Amino acid sequence: MDALVREALRVHQAGNLEDAEAAYRKVLTVNPGHADANHFLGVIAFQVGMAEESLGPITKAIGINPEKAIYHCNLGNSLQALGRSDEAIASHQKALSLNPNLSESHNSLGSIMQKQGHLEDAVAYFDKAIDIKPDFAMAHNNLGITLRNLGKLDEAITSYQKAVAIKPDYLDVYSNLGNALKELGRSDEALASYRRALDIDPGLEDVRHLISSISGETTDIAPEKYVRKLFDDYAGRFDDHLTNALGYEIPTLMRHAVDTLPDGPESFPRALDLGCGTGMVAENFQGMTGEIDGVDLSPKMLEQAEAKGVYANLYLADVLEFLEGPDARPAGYDLIVSGDTFIYIGKLDGIFAAARRVLTDCGLFVFSVEHLEDGDFKLLPSSRYSQSDTYIEKLAAENMFGIICLEPVVVRVESEVPIPGRIFVLQVAV
């Protein structure tokens, strides 16, 4: 049996997962208690995206041989993929109690800490993984991600460069390296890194978006995959970073704009938060809305929003698709709010038309944009969009909205530079 498992493992490591799975199952028909065969069968399930199905075989392997550190490590990876972080941490800690030099568990614990916002702890775990295994390309990449989140861009770039030196076809690193270079204003180097990523995988629409933002090409909208990944990665530290690092006050300013309307409505039975994120805007409109629904592209942001308990319903969807779909219920909302959503959507024609259809008579449409002086909309080097006053005014007129408030604001402060924007309050004209 051991010889059969070794041969199956050889096939497995060569990337032939289907034949490897068949070989492991053949071993288990003869000896259901073979620990390695159970373990590797679970590993294959994890590799093909079936984390839930991987738990049974790996847990069985641990039951047979609880002293094998790598079993606990891979169980931890499956648990983390399922969002069961506390159990994942316990599994990796058990692995390290059996083998303190298991670099894979140090790397995995670093990833968990990084996603939870414990960045200094994450750095310590990645450093340990690299100390044990200097050619661990994934750990170098993960360390780079964490250093970038800490604002240590030069150190992040060094980590990314080490990762690609070890593994020249490491796709994710080229995108990450490009992002860090772009943030430092090293545009030509960033473009080269992004283009290297496209050489490896020409289907990367998110990378094409980043290239467009640097090269001056304006597109209509950021790709869904780009926005989802951006905010899934950001969710755990979103509120704190916006408020404390970027001086973000848009939700408060939106509420103030509505509160100070002359003869404005005092309450709204049904409201909709477009691109709701973690729920910062909805929190600021509490007491004014009867019930409020939220829609967002990011599952992780919706998890944060749900935990706040301010929404009647939450929907995982593209905002335009939601507005045009059955859940929006035509003429069903008295108020639509959207804070910093349109910085990821350049062309707003469809949004305005759909918003008008789902708003009640005299309903309000309240939103923020980054300000553009000339033209309709533009993709900026920041990879965000800006819109002009004249463009918003044109869309309002075309869709029977009256502009009852146009408030110049600072939408955020980046690198000590205030980013100019606008808060608009539109009302359905009847």
C-alpha positions in Angstrom: 0.0 0.0 0.0 2.8 2.4 0.8 4.4 1.9 -2.6 1.0 2.5 -4.3 0.6 5.7 -2.3 4.1 6.9 -3.2 3.3 6.3 -6.9 0.0 8.2 -6.5 1.8 11.0 -4.8 4.3 11.2 -7.8 1.3 11.5 -10.2 -0.3 14.0 -7.8 2.8 16.2 -7.7 3.0 16.1 -11.5 -0.4 17.8 -11.5 -2.5 14.9 -12.7 -5.2 15.2 -10.0 -7.7 12.9 -11.6 -5.4 9.9 -11.9 -4.0 10.7 -8.4 -7.4 10.7 -6.9 -8.3 7.4 -8.6 -5.0 5.9 -7.2 -5.7 7.1 -3.6 -9.3 5.7 -3.8 -7.9 2.4 -5.0 -5.6 2.2 -1.9 -8.6 3.0 0.3 -10.8 0.3 -1.1 -8.1 -2.2 0.1 -7.1 -0.3 3.3 -9.7 2.3 4.4 -7.4 3.2 7.3 -4.4 4.3 5.3 -3.6 7.7 6.8 -1.6 9.2 3.9 -4.2 8.1 1.3 -7.0 9.8 3.2 -4.9 12.9 3.7 -3.9 13.3 0.1 -7.5 12.6 -1.1 -8.6 15.5 1.1 -5.7 17.7 -0.3 -7.0 17.0 -3.8 -10.5 18.0 -2.8 -9.1 21.3 -1.5 -7.1 21.9 -4.6 -10.1 21.6 -6.9 -12.1 24.1 -4.7 -14.1 21.6 -2.6 -12.9 22.7 0.8 -16.0 21.3 2.6 -15.4 17.9 1.1 -11.7 17.9 2.0 -12.5 18.0 5.8 -13.7 14.4 6.1 -10.6 12.6 4.6 -8.1 14.9 6.3 -9.9 14.6 9.7 -9.9 10.8 9.2 -6.2 10.9 8.6 -5.7 12.8 11.8 -7.7 10.3 13.7 -5.5 7.5 12.4 -2.2 9.4 12.9 -2.7 12.5 15.1 1.1 13.2 15.3 1.5 14.1 11.6 1.9 17.9 11.6 1.2 18.4 7.9 -2.3 16.8 8.4 -3.2 19.5 10.9 -1.7 22.2 8.6 -3.8 21.1 5.6 -6.9 20.8 7.8 -6.2 24.4 8.9 -6.0 25.5 5.2 -9.4 23.9 4.5 -11.0 25.5 7.5 -9.7 28.9 6.6 -11.0 28.6 3.0 -14.4 28.0 4.6 -14.1 31.1 6.8 -13.7 29.1 10.0 -10.7 31.2 11.1 -10.6 30.3 14.8 -10.6 26.6 14.0 -8.0 27.1 11.3 -5.7 28.9 13.8 -6.1 26.1 16.3 -5.2 23.5 13.6 -2.1 25.4 12.5 -1.0 25.9 16.1 -1.4 22.2 16.7 0.8 21.6 13.6 3.5 23.8 14.9 3.4 22.2 18.3 4.3 18.9 16.5 6.8 20.6 14.1 7.8 24.2 14.9 9.7 24.4 11.6 6.6 23.7 9.4 6.9 26.8 7.2 3.5 26.2 5.6 1.7 26.7 8.9 3.7 29.9 9.7 2.7 31.2 6.2 -1.0 30.2 6.7 -1.2 31.8 10.1 0.3 35.0 8.6 -2.4 35.0 5.9 -5.1 34.7 8.6 -3.6 37.5 10.7 -3.3 39.7 7.6 -7.0 39.2 6.7 -8.0 39.9 10.2 -6.0 43.2 10.2 -3.3 42.1 12.6 -0.5 43.2 10.2 2.5 43.2 12.5 1.6 39.6 13.7 1.3 38.6 10.0 4.8 40.0 9.2 6.3 38.0 12.1 4.7 34.7 10.8 5.8 35.4 7.2 9.3 36.2 8.3 9.5 33.0 10.3 8.2 31.0 7.2 10.9 32.6 5.1 13.6 32.0 7.7 12.8 28.3 7.7 12.4 28.1 3.9 14.1 31.0 2.1 12.8 30.0 -1.4 9.2 30.0 -0.2 7.8 32.3 -3.0 4.3 32.4 -1.6 5.5 33.6 1.7 7.6 36.4 0.0 4.4 37.5 -1.9 2.3 37.4 1.2 4.9 39.4 3.1 4.8 41.9 0.3 1.0 42.3 0.5 1.2 42.9 4.3 4.1 45.4 4.0 2.1 47.3 1.4 -0.9 47.4 3.7 1.4 48.9 6.3 2.5 51.5 3.9 6.1 50.1 3.6 6.1 50.2 -0.2 9.8 49.9 -0.8 10.0 46.8 1.4 6.9 45.4 -0.3 8.5 45.7 -3.7 11.7 43.9 -2.4 9.5 41.0 -1.2 7.6 40.8 -4.5 10.9 40.9 -6.5 12.2 38.0 -4.4 9.1 36.0 -5.1 9.4 36.4 -8.9 13.1 35.7 -8.7 12.2 32.3 -7.1 9.2 31.7 -9.3 9.3 33.7 -12.6 5.8 32.6 -13.7 4.1 33.6 -10.4 1.1 35.4 -11.8 -0.3 37.1 -8.7 3.0 38.7 -7.8 3.2 40.7 -11.0 -0.1 42.3 -10.3 0.9 43.0 -6.7 4.3 44.4 -7.7 2.6 46.6 -10.3 0.2 48.0 -7.6 3.1 48.9 -5.3 5.1 50.5 -8.1 2.0 52.4 -9.3 1.4 53.7 -5.8 5.0 55.1 -5.7 4.4 56.8 -9.0 6.8 54.5 -10.9 4.3 54.2 -13.7 6.6 52.8 -16.4 7.8 50.0 -14.1 4.2 49.3 -13.0 3.0 49.0 -16.6 5.8 46.5 -17.4 4.8 44.4 -14.4 1.1 44.5 -15.3 2.0 43.5 -18.9 4.1 40.6 -17.7 1.0 39.4 -15.8 -1.0 39.7 -19.1 1.6 37.7 -20.9 1.0 34.9 -18.5 -2.8 35.2 -18.5 -4.3 37.4 -21.3 -7.8 37.1 -19.7 -7.0 39.3 -16.6 -9.6 42.1 -17.0 -8.7 43.6 -13.7 -5.1 44.1 -14.8 -6.3 45.6 -18.1 -8.2 48.1 -16.0 -5.1 49.1 -14.1 -3.2 49.4 -17.4 -5.9 51.7 -18.7 -5.8 53.9 -15.6 -2.0 54.5 -16.1 -2.1 54.8 -19.9 -4.9 57.4 -19.9 -7.6 55.2 -21.5 -11.0 55.8 -20.1 -13.4 52.8 -19.9 -17.0 52.8 -18.8 -16.7 50.7 -15.6 -14.2 48.8 -13.5 -14.4 45.0 -13.9 -16.5 43.1 -11.3 -13.5 40.9 -10.4 -11.3 43.9 -9.7 -13.9 45.6 -7.5 -14.8 42.3 -5.6 -11.2 41.4 -4.9 -10.3 45.0 -3.9 -13.1 45.1 -1.3 -12.9 41.5 -0.1 -9.3 42.1 0.8 -10.1 45.5 2.3 -13.2 44.5 4.3 -11.6 43.7 7.7 -9.9 47.1 8.0 -12.2 49.2 5.8 -14.0 51.4 8.4 -10.9 52.1 10.4 -8.7 52.9 7.4 -11.2 55.2 5.8 -12.0 57.1 9.0 -8.5 57.3 10.6 -6.2 57.2 7.6 -8.1 58.9 4.8 -10.2 61.5 6.8 -13.4 60.0 5.3 -16.6 61.8 6.2 -18.8 61.2 3.2 -21.6 59.2 5.1 -21.9 62.0 7.7 -21.9 64.7 4.9 -24.5 62.9 3.0 -26.8 62.8 6.0 -26.1 66.5 6.7 -27.0 67.3 3.1 -30.4 65.7 3.5 -31.0 67.1 7.0 -30.5 70.6 5.8 -32.8 70.5 2.7 -35.4 73.3 2.9 -38.8 71.6 3.1 -37.2 68.1 2.6 -38.8 64.9 3.8 -38.2 64.0 7.4 -38.4 60.3 7.0 -38.3 57.6 4.3 -40.3 54.4 4.7 -38.1 52.4 2.3 -34.5 53.1 1.4 -31.8 51.5 -0.7 -28.0 51.7 -0.2 -26.2 51.2 -3.5 -22.7 49.8 -3.1 -23.4 49.6 0.7 -20.0 48.3 1.7 -19.8 47.8 5.4 -22.8 49.9 6.1 -21.3 53.2 7.0 -23.8 55.2 5.0 -26.8 53.3 6.4 -25.6 53.8 9.9 -25.7 57.5 9.4 -29.2 57.4 8.0 -30.6 55.5 10.9 -33.6 57.2 12.5 -34.6 58.7 9.1 -35.4 55.4 7.3 -38.0 52.9 8.1 -36.2 50.0 6.5 -33.1 50.0 4.3 -31.8 47.4 1.9 -28.2 47.1 0.8 -26.5 45.8 -2.4 -22.8 45.2 -3.0 -20.5 43.2 -5.1 -18.2 42.1 -2.2 -19.3 39.1 0.0 -16.8 40.1 2.7 -18.1 43.7 2.8 -21.7 42.3 3.1 -20.6 40.1 6.0 -19.4 43.3 7.8 -22.6 45.1 6.9 -24.8 42.2 8.2 -23.0 42.2 11.5 -24.1 45.9 12.1 -27.7 44.9 12.0 -28.9 48.1 10.2 -30.3 46.5 6.9 -33.6 44.8 6.3 -32.2 42.9 3.3 -28.7 42.6 1.8 -28.1 41.5 -1.8 -24.9 40.3 -3.4 -25.1 41.9 -6.9 -23.9 44.5 -9.4 -25.8 47.7 -8.6 -27.2 48.2 -12.1 -28.3 44.6 -12.4 -30.0 44.9 -9.0 -31.8 48.1 -10.0 -33.0 46.4 -13.2 -33.9 43.1 -11.5 -37.0 41.9 -9.7 -35.8 42.5 -6.1 -35.8 46.3 -6.6 -39.6 46.3 -7.1 -40.4 49.2 -9.5 -41.4 52.4 -7.8 -40.5 50.8 -4.4 -37.9 53.1 -2.7 -38.4 56.5 -1.3 -34.6 57.1 -0.9 -31.5 55.8 -2.7 -28.1 56.6 -1.2 -24.7 55.7 -2.7 -21.5 56.8 -1.0 -18.3 56.5 -3.1 -19.8 53.8 -5.4 -19.6 55.8 -8.6 -15.8 56.1 -8.3 -15.8 52.5 -9.7 -18.5 53.2 -12.4 -17.6 55.9 -14.9 -20.6 55.9 -17.2 -23.8 56.5 -15.1 -26.5 56.7 -17.7 -27.9 53.3 -16.9 -27.8 53.8 -13.2 -29.7 57.1 -13.4 -32.4 55.6 -15.6 -32.8 52.6 -13.4 -32.8 54.6 -10.2 -35.6 56.8 -11.6 -37.7 53.8 -12.3 -37.5 52.4 -8.7 -38.0 55.6 -6.9 -41.4 56.8 -5.6 -42.8 60.2 -6.6 -40.6 62.9 -5.0 -38.1 60.3 -3.9 -34.5 61.3 -3.3 -31.3 60.1 -4.9 -28.3 61.0 -2.8 -24.7 60.2 -3.9 -21.1 61.3 -3.9 -18.6 61.5 -6.8 -15.0 62.6 -7.3 -15.1 65.9 -9.2 -14.0 66.3 -12.8 -13.6 69.7 -14.3 -14.0 68.9 -18.0 -15.7 66.2 -20.0 -18.3 63.7 -18.8 -16.3 61.1 -16.8 -12.7 60.0 -16.7 -10.7 57.0 -15.4 -8.0 58.5 -13.2 -4.4 57.2 -12.5 -5.8 56.1 -9.0 -7.9 53.5 -11.0 -11.1 55.4 -9.8 -13.5 57.4 -11.9 -14.5 61.1 -11.6 -17.6 62.8 -13.1 -18.2 66.4 -13.9 -21.1 68.6 -12.7 -22.3 69.1 -16.3 -22.5 65.3 -16.8 -24.5 64.8 -13.7 -26.7 67.8 -14.6 -27.3 66.3 -18.1 -28.2 62.9 -16.7 -30.6 64.5 -14.1 -32.4 66.4 -16.8 -32.7 63.4 -19.1 -34.2 61.2 -16.3 -36.6 63.8 -14.8 -34.6 64.6 -11.6 -34.2 68.0 -10.1 -30.9 68.8 -8.5 -31.8 70.2 -5.0 -28.3 70.1 -3.5 -24.8 70.2 -5.0 -22.2 70.4 -2.2 -18.5 70.6 -2.9 -16.6 68.3 -0.5 -13.3 66.6 0.2 -14.0 62.9 -0.4 -10.8 61.7 1.2 -7.2 62.7 1.9 -4.5 60.6 0.1 -0.8 61.3 0.7 -1.9 64.5 2.4 -3.6 65.6 -0.7 -7.4 66.4 -0.5 -9.4 64.7 -3.2 -12.2 67.1 -4.4 -15.7 65.7 -4.8 -19.4 66.5 -4.8 -22.4 65.4 -2.9 -25.6 65.6 -5.0 -29.2 65.3 -3.8 -31.6 64.7 -6.6 -35.4 64.6 -6.4 -37.8 62.9 -8.7 -39.7 65.6 -10.6 -43.5 65.2 -10.7 
